[in-house]
């Protein structure tokens, strides 16, 4: 029984006793610990103040932009009046005139708003932008034709009324012609002779004077055209001599074109 008990006893591993360190070893370990502390200590982190940023504001529009937009609205208002009036005058009845009036106003509004809309769509929606510009080109041709009709009608009416004026020179020429005709009728009543032929020549002379007086009035009926021609001839030193038709066509195109570019001016004025 004593042998089995002694066999079941597990022999424990005896840990040898720790040897005391010598003075040199303690000194070496102390230096190693100090060196480790120096290498592991990190320098304190200094937090820099956050940079102060001022809010970024978009640059405002210049005075020229506002002037262009105001001019665009003003020209568009004039164009609406021109197109509406002329389109309405094309109607055979009052009802059809109102229909044409609505078409003219709507067309001018489209011509005004389309450039800015088409420009904003580019380049994100290129197909839509190109479609808008194509529609604008067709509408622009329509409103330009209406502007030409309005301008031509009013200028011709005013010019004719000025040309039909009776000036004192025309009155004197007409009176002299009437006297010459009466003298010719009295002289030629008894037959054609020397004095009758003289009276005929006097009548022809008085008629030429009357025609000259009327021509002078006709030229003063449209002083803008005559003045423009003289200015071009003077500036070019006689190298350019435009005719009256050239000056009238240029004026007609400009007067009809300017009220229709309000949308273009608005598009340019809105860009920064």
C-alpha positions as CSV (number, residue, x, y, z in Angstrom):
1,X,0.0,0.0,0.0
2,X,2.9,2.3,0.7
3,X,4.5,1.5,-2.6
4,X,1.4,2.4,-4.7
5,X,1.0,5.7,-2.9
6,X,4.6,6.7,-3.5
7,X,4.3,5.8,-7.2
8,X,1.3,8.0,-7.7
9,X,3.1,11.1,-6.4
10,X,4.1,13.4,-9.3
11,X,7.5,14.7,-9.1
12,X,7.4,18.5,-9.2
13,X,10.0,20.5,-11.2
14,X,12.1,22.4,-8.9
15,X,12.7,26.0,-10.1
16,X,16.2,27.1,-9.4
17,X,16.6,30.1,-7.1
18,X,17.2,33.5,-8.8
19,X,20.8,34.6,-8.7
20,X,21.3,38.1,-7.4
21,X,22.5,40.7,-9.9
22,X,25.9,42.1,-9.6
23,X,26.5,45.9,-9.4
24,X,27.7,46.0,-13.0
25,X,24.5,44.2,-14.3
26,X,22.3,46.6,-12.3
27,X,24.1,49.6,-13.8
28,X,23.7,48.2,-17.3
29,X,20.0,47.5,-16.9
30,X,19.4,51.0,-15.5
31,X,21.1,52.6,-18.5
32,X,19.0,50.4,-20.9
33,X,15.8,51.5,-19.2
34,X,16.7,55.1,-19.4
35,X,17.7,54.8,-23.0
36,X,14.3,53.1,-23.8
37,X,12.4,55.9,-22.0
38,X,14.3,58.6,-24.0
39,X,13.5,56.9,-27.3
40,X,9.8,56.2,-26.5
41,X,8.9,59.7,-25.2
42,X,7.2,61.6,-28.0
43,X,7.4,65.3,-28.3
44,X,4.1,67.1,-27.5
45,X,2.0,67.9,-30.5
46,X,1.3,71.6,-30.9
47,X,-2.1,72.2,-32.6
48,X,-2.1,75.0,-35.1
49,X,-5.1,77.3,-35.2
50,X,-7.5,76.6,-38.0
51,X,-7.1,79.0,-40.9
52,X,-9.8,81.7,-41.0
53,X,-11.5,81.6,-44.3
54,X,-13.8,84.3,-45.5
55,X,-16.9,83.3,-47.3
56,X,-16.5,83.3,-51.1
57,X,-19.0,85.6,-52.8
58,X,-19.7,85.4,-56.5
59,X,-18.7,88.5,-58.3
60,X,-21.6,90.8,-59.0
61,X,-22.7,92.0,-62.4
62,X,-21.2,95.2,-63.8
63,X,-23.2,98.3,-64.6
64,X,-22.8,97.5,-68.3
65,X,-24.6,94.2,-67.8
66,X,-27.6,96.0,-66.2
67,X,-27.6,98.6,-69.0
68,X,-27.6,95.8,-71.7
69,X,-30.5,94.0,-70.0
70,X,-32.5,97.2,-69.6
71,X,-31.9,98.0,-73.3
72,X,-32.9,94.4,-74.2
73,X,-36.2,94.8,-72.3
74,X,-36.8,98.3,-73.9
75,X,-36.1,97.1,-77.5
76,X,-38.3,94.0,-76.9
77,X,-41.2,96.3,-75.8
78,X,-40.8,98.3,-79.0
79,X,-40.6,95.1,-81.1
80,X,-43.8,93.8,-79.5
81,X,-45.6,97.0,-80.4
82,X,-44.3,96.9,-84.0
83,X,-45.0,93.2,-84.6
84,X,-48.4,93.4,-82.9
85,X,-49.5,96.4,-84.8
86,X,-48.4,95.2,-88.2
87,X,-49.6,91.7,-87.7
88,X,-53.0,92.9,-86.7
89,X,-53.2,95.2,-89.7
90,X,-52.9,92.1,-92.0
91,X,-56.2,90.7,-90.9
92,X,-59.1,91.1,-93.3
93,X,-61.6,91.3,-90.4
94,X,-61.3,92.5,-86.8
95,X,-61.4,88.8,-85.6
96,X,-58.6,87.7,-87.9
97,X,-56.7,90.9,-87.0
98,X,-56.8,89.9,-83.4
99,X,-55.5,86.4,-84.3
100,X,-52.6,87.9,-86.2
101,X,-52.0,90.3,-83.3
102,X,-51.7,87.4,-80.9
103,X,-49.3,85.6,-83.2
104,X,-47.1,88.6,-83.6
105,X,-46.8,89.2,-79.9
106,X,-46.1,85.5,-79.1
107,X,-43.5,85.4,-81.8
108,X,-41.7,88.4,-80.4
109,X,-41.8,87.0,-76.9
110,X,-40.2,83.7,-78.1
111,X,-37.5,85.7,-80.0
112,X,-36.8,87.5,-76.7
113,X,-36.6,84.5,-74.3
114,X,-35.2,81.8,-76.5
115,X,-31.5,82.9,-76.8
116,X,-31.0,82.9,-73.0
117,X,-32.7,79.5,-72.6
118,X,-30.8,77.9,-75.4
119,X,-27.5,79.3,-74.1
120,X,-28.2,77.9,-70.6
121,X,-28.9,74.4,-72.0
122,X,-25.5,74.3,-73.7
123,X,-23.4,72.0,-73.3
124,X,-25.4,69.8,-70.9
125,X,-28.3,69.3,-73.4
126,X,-26.8,70.1,-76.8
127,X,-29.6,68.7,-78.9
128,X,-32.2,70.7,-77.0
129,X,-30.0,73.8,-77.3
130,X,-29.6,73.4,-81.0
131,X,-33.3,72.8,-81.4
132,X,-34.0,76.1,-79.5
133,X,-31.6,78.0,-81.7
134,X,-33.2,76.6,-84.9
135,X,-36.7,77.7,-83.6
136,X,-35.2,81.1,-82.7
137,X,-33.9,81.5,-86.3
138,X,-37.3,80.8,-87.8
139,X,-39.1,83.1,-85.4
140,X,-36.4,85.8,-85.9
141,X,-37.0,85.8,-89.6
142,X,-40.8,86.2,-89.0
143,X,-40.5,89.1,-86.6
144,X,-37.9,90.8,-88.8
145,X,-40.3,90.7,-91.8
146,X,-43.0,92.2,-89.6
147,X,-40.5,94.9,-88.5
148,X,-39.7,95.7,-92.1
149,X,-43.3,96.0,-93.0
150,X,-44.0,98.3,-90.1
151,X,-41.0,100.5,-90.8
152,X,-41.6,100.7,-94.5
153,X,-45.3,101.6,-94.1
154,X,-44.7,104.4,-91.7
155,X,-41.6,105.9,-93.4
156,X,-43.4,106.0,-96.8
157,X,-46.5,107.6,-95.3
158,X,-44.4,110.3,-93.6
159,X,-42.2,110.9,-96.6
160,X,-45.2,111.3,-99.0
161,X,-46.9,113.7,-96.6
162,X,-43.7,115.8,-96.5
163,X,-43.3,115.7,-100.2
164,X,-46.9,116.9,-100.8
165,X,-46.3,120.0,-98.8
166,X,-46.9,123.3,-100.6
167,X,-44.1,125.6,-99.9
168,X,-44.1,129.3,-100.8
169,X,-41.7,128.5,-103.7
170,X,-44.2,126.0,-105.0
171,X,-47.0,128.4,-104.6
172,X,-45.2,131.1,-106.6
173,X,-44.3,128.6,-109.3
174,X,-47.9,127.4,-109.6
175,X,-49.2,131.0,-109.8
176,X,-46.6,131.9,-112.5
177,X,-47.6,128.7,-114.5
178,X,-51.3,129.6,-114.3
179,X,-50.6,133.2,-115.6
180,X,-48.5,131.8,-118.5
181,X,-51.2,129.4,-119.5
182,X,-53.8,132.1,-119.4
183,X,-51.6,134.4,-121.6
184,X,-51.0,131.5,-124.0
185,X,-54.7,130.8,-124.3
186,X,-55.5,134.4,-125.1
187,X,-52.7,134.7,-127.6
188,X,-53.3,131.4,-129.4
189,X,-57.0,131.9,-129.5
190,X,-56.9,133.5,-133.0
191,X,-54.3,131.0,-134.4
192,X,-50.7,129.9,-134.0
193,X,-48.3,132.7,-134.7
194,X,-45.1,134.2,-133.4
195,X,-46.5,135.5,-130.2
196,X,-48.4,132.2,-129.6
197,X,-45.2,130.2,-129.8
198,X,-43.5,132.7,-127.4
199,X,-46.4,132.1,-124.9
200,X,-45.9,128.3,-125.4
201,X,-42.2,128.6,-124.5
202,X,-43.1,130.7,-121.5
203,X,-45.5,128.0,-120.3
204,X,-42.8,125.3,-120.7
205,X,-40.4,127.4,-118.7
206,X,-42.9,127.9,-115.9
207,X,-43.6,124.2,-115.8
208,X,-39.9,123.4,-115.5
209,X,-39.7,125.9,-112.6
210,X,-42.6,124.3,-110.8
211,X,-41.1,120.8,-111.3
212,X,-37.8,122.1,-109.8
213,X,-39.6,123.5,-106.8
214,X,-41.4,120.3,-106.2
215,X,-38.2,118.3,-106.5
216,X,-36.6,120.5,-103.9
217,X,-39.5,119.8,-101.6
218,X,-39.3,116.0,-102.3
219,X,-35.6,116.1,-101.2
220,X,-36.4,117.8,-98.0
221,X,-39.2,115.3,-97.4
222,X,-36.5,112.8,-96.3
223,X,-33.6,114.8,-95.0
224,X,-32.0,111.9,-93.2
225,X,-31.2,110.0,-96.4
226,X,-29.8,113.1,-98.1
227,X,-27.7,114.0,-95.1
228,X,-26.3,110.4,-94.8
229,X,-25.3,110.4,-98.5
230,X,-23.5,113.7,-98.1
231,X,-21.7,112.5,-95.0
232,X,-20.5,109.3,-96.8
233,X,-19.3,111.3,-99.8
234,X,-17.5,113.8,-97.5
235,X,-15.8,111.1,-95.4
236,X,-14.7,109.0,-98.4
237,X,-13.5,112.1,-100.3
238,X,-15.8,111.3,-103.1
239,X,-14.7,107.7,-103.5
240,X,-18.1,106.4,-102.3
241,X,-21.3,107.9,-103.7
242,X,-24.2,105.8,-102.5
243,X,-27.6,106.4,-104.0
244,X,-30.8,107.4,-102.2
245,X,-32.0,103.8,-102.5
246,X,-28.9,102.5,-100.8
247,X,-29.3,104.8,-97.9
248,X,-33.0,104.1,-97.6
249,X,-32.4,100.3,-97.6
250,X,-29.8,100.6,-94.9
251,X,-32.1,102.6,-92.7
252,X,-34.9,100.2,-93.3
253,X,-32.9,97.2,-92.3
254,X,-31.5,98.9,-89.1
255,X,-34.9,100.2,-88.0
256,X,-36.4,96.7,-88.5
257,X,-33.5,94.8,-87.0
258,X,-32.7,96.7,-83.8
259,X,-36.1,96.0,-82.0
260,X,-35.6,92.3,-82.6
261,X,-32.3,91.8,-80.8
262,X,-33.5,92.3,-77.3
263,X,-33.1,88.6,-76.5
264,X,-29.5,88.7,-77.7
265,X,-28.8,91.7,-75.5
266,X,-30.4,90.0,-72.5
267,X,-28.3,86.8,-73.0
268,X,-25.1,88.9,-73.2
269,X,-26.1,91.0,-70.2
270,X,-26.8,88.0,-68.0
271,X,-23.4,86.5,-68.4
272,X,-20.9,87.4,-65.7
